[in-house]
Amino acid sequence: MTQQPQSTDVILGGQIAPPVTGAVLGGQEGLQQRFLHLDVEQKLAVMPSLLELGEPGLDLLIAVLDDDAIAVRLKAYQAVQNVDSEKAKSAIAAGIPLKPGDILYCVYEIPVGYDDETYYRCDAIPENIHSAGDYTDVVEHPSVKEIDWESLDSEEFEAEMEEWEIPQLVSRHLQRETAEEIAEQRHQKHLLDRDTPNLFEFDWIHTNQFDVNVWRANNGLPSQQPETDWWDMGVQLVEELKAQQQIELLSQLWKDTAGTLAVVHEQIVKRNGYFKVT
């Protein structure tokens, strides 16, 4: 007996390979079973149209919040966010479900240290980063405490310095592209900050005999007249890029020499939990 199409049927035309292209799914149960057999890319392609089915489509999106693929869970969460109903709000109240093996892309700001001669980047990411069941995207930090450095004994001074030089977690993301964009924004913000040490006060450049004119040529800039002091040539290059608002080139100059002031670090989720979007 042939089953007649129902109001909950969906046609996955063009989304799945022959011979099932254009197959009609019968009923809510058939809809869910058919969807679960799609691969990740096919699921992502079909999901934007599921809400057109009304309640059955919403029920399916809520069901796939538990999908094995984090990309599907994220897409389902974003779709359910657009539904103004108690069922939808309740389904995503805890956040986006996370499972062991999921990867979070964490943005860290890299602090700068000083060794009485030159500056250096303190880029050792802590190994004991937060690995509890629940995570939030934007990380809140306590207010910066005022430290009376002169009143500290040697042990207290060393302890405070060690804490000061730990890279600080800024935010977590489910997509690498978003994390890299945030990291670049943070990097650029710091290199334009007047309190950030001069680029050419970093030891890396001096010990590796950074050639300003070679870098200029490689990046389409006119060369400078060779000068005795490589420091002046470097400072002139930095000031030139700032004056011309060539922020992307200035950012690249830091990366090619002293290094970036914000990085993306992968964190593997260890147990079931939720990713709270604030």
N, C-alpha and C positions, 0 to 999 in steps of 0.2 A: 504494500500500500504506500503510495507516494504521499509524503507529508506536505501539506500546503504551507506556503510562506505565512509567517505571523508578524505581528507588529514589532517584535523584538529581533527580527532578522536583520543581518548586515551583510552586504556584499563586499568582499575583500578584493575587488577587481584591481589588477595590476600590482597587488602587494605580495602575492605568493606565487610560487613557480607552478607551471603546468604540471599535471593536468587539472589542478584544482583552482586555477585562476577563475574568478567570477563565481565560485561556488556559493550557494546560499546556505546560511547557517540557520537551523531551526530552533527557536526558543532560547531562553536564557541559559539552560544547561549546555546546549549545543554551542552557543556563543562563547561561553567560557572554555569549553573543551577545545574548540577550534583555535582560540586565541593562544592558549597555553602551548600549542604545538608549533607556533611561529618562532622564528629565531629572533634575536634581539633587534636587528635592524628592521625586520618586518613589524614587530610590535611597536617600535617607535614611530613607524610610518602610519600605522593604523590608529594609534591612540588619539590623535587630535580630533578624529571624527566620532569617537565613542559617545561623547556627550550629546550628540545629535539623536541618540537612541532614547534619551530620557533616563528614567530610573534604572533600566537594565545596564545602560552604559556606565552610569555612576557606580553601580554595584560592582561591575567588572573592574573599573579603575581602583576601587577600594580593595578589591581582592588582590590585584597585582602590586599593591604596596608591599607585598611579601615576595615579590619575584626574586629569583636568584641574582639577576643583573641589577646593579645599583643604578645604571642609567635608566632602566625601566621604572624603578621605584621613584627616582627623581622626577621623571616625566609624569608619572601618575600623580605624585604629590602636587606638582604645578597645575595639573588639570583640575584636581579636586579643589584646589584653592579658589578656583573661579566659580564654584558652586555655592550659592547662598542657601544652605540648608543645615539643620542641626546634625543630620547624618554625616554630611561632608566635614563639618567643623570637628565633630567628635572623632572622625577617622584619622585626622591629621593633627590632633591636638598635641600629641607627644612629640611630633616631629617626623622626620624621614627615617624609617627603619634602617638600621645598620646590621650587617652580619659579619662574622669572622672572615677575614680575607679582603674585605672592602678596603680601599685606599682613600685616605684623606690627604689633601694637598695643603700643607701648613705653611703660612708665610711667617718668616722670622726676620726681625730687624737685627742687623749685625752691629754691635757696639764697637767703639774704637778705644784701644788702649794706648798707653804711652810708656816707653821704656827708658826715659831720661834723655833719649837722643832723637828717636823718631816715633811716628805713630804706626800702629798696626791694627788689623782687623781681628776681632775675637770671634772667630767663626765656628767654634766647637759647639754643635747643637747638643743639648743635654740628652743623655740616653734615657733618663727616667721621665720622659714626657708623659703627659696625662693619658692614661689608657683605660679609664673607667668605662662603664657601659654607655653613658650619655655624653654627648659633645655639643658644643654650641659654635656657631660660625664666627661671631665676633667675640674676642676674648677680652674680658674686663680685667684691668689691673688696678691695684691700689694706688692711691696718690703717691707721687715721689716723695720720699721722706727726706727731711733736711738732715744732713750729716755734719757734725762739727769735727772735721778731719783732724784738727790740731789736738783735740782732746783724746784721741784714740791711742792706745799703746800699739806696739808693733803687730801683735797677734790680731787685735781687733781691726787694725788697718788692713791687714792682708785678707781677713774674712770679708770685709766690706768691698774690697777691690775685686775679689773673686765673684761676689754676687753681682757687682756692677758690670762685670765683663761677660755675663751670660747672655747669649742671644735671646731676645724677647719674642714670645709667640704673639702675633698680631691677630691672625684670623685663620680659620680652617675653611676649606672648600671641597666640594665634590667633583669639580671639574678643574683640570690642570690649567686650562686657558684662563679661567677667572683668577686663579691664584697667581699666575705669572703676570697678569695685568696689574693686580694689586701690589705685587712685589716691585714691579717697575715704577709704579707711582710713588711708593715709599722710597725707593732708591733715588729717584729724581728729587723728591722733596728734601732729602738729607744733603745731597750734593749742592743744593741751592741755599741751604741754611747757612747763615753767616757764622754760626757756632761750630760748623763742621770744619775740621782741620784742612788746611790747604792740601790739595792733591799731592803736591810735590814735597810734602813733609813725610810721606810714607816711604819707608826704607826699601820696599820692593823695587821701586823705580830706580833709585840710585844704584843699588847693587847689580841690577841687570842692565844698566847703561841704556835707559830708554832713549831712543832716537826720535826726537820731536819731528824732524823733517821727513823721516821715513813714514811716520804715522800720518802726517799731513798729506803726503803723496798718495798713500793708500786710501785716504778718505776724501780725495778730490779737493784738497785745500792747497793754496799756493805756499811754497816753501818760504821760510824766513832766512834772512842773512845769517850765516853761522856766527855765533857769538861765543865768547870765551866761557860765559856762565850758562850751563845747561839749565840751571834753575830759572833764570830770567826768561829763557825761551819757553819753558814749560808754563810758567805763570802767565806769560803773554798769550799763549794758546788758550788757556782756561778763560782768561778775561775776554778774549776775542769771541769765543763760543758763547759766553754769557751775554755779551753786548749784542750779538747777532741773534740771540734767542734760539740758538741751535742746540736745544736741550737734548735731542736724541743723540747727537754727536758727542756732546759733553758726557752723557750717560755712557756711551760706548768707550770713551777715553778712560773713564774710571774702571770699567770692566776690563779693559786691555792692560791696565797698569795696577792700581792698588786693589781692584776687585769691587764687587757689588756690595751695597750697604743693606740689601734685603734679599733673601733667598727663599726658594720653595723647597720644602722638605717633605718627603712622603712618609706618612704614618699608616701602618697597617692596623686595622681594627682587630682586636683580640677576642671580643665576645659580643653577643647580641646587645644592641642598645638603640639609641635614637640620636639623630642629628637635628638639633633645634635651630630653626631659622629665626633670628631675632629681628 
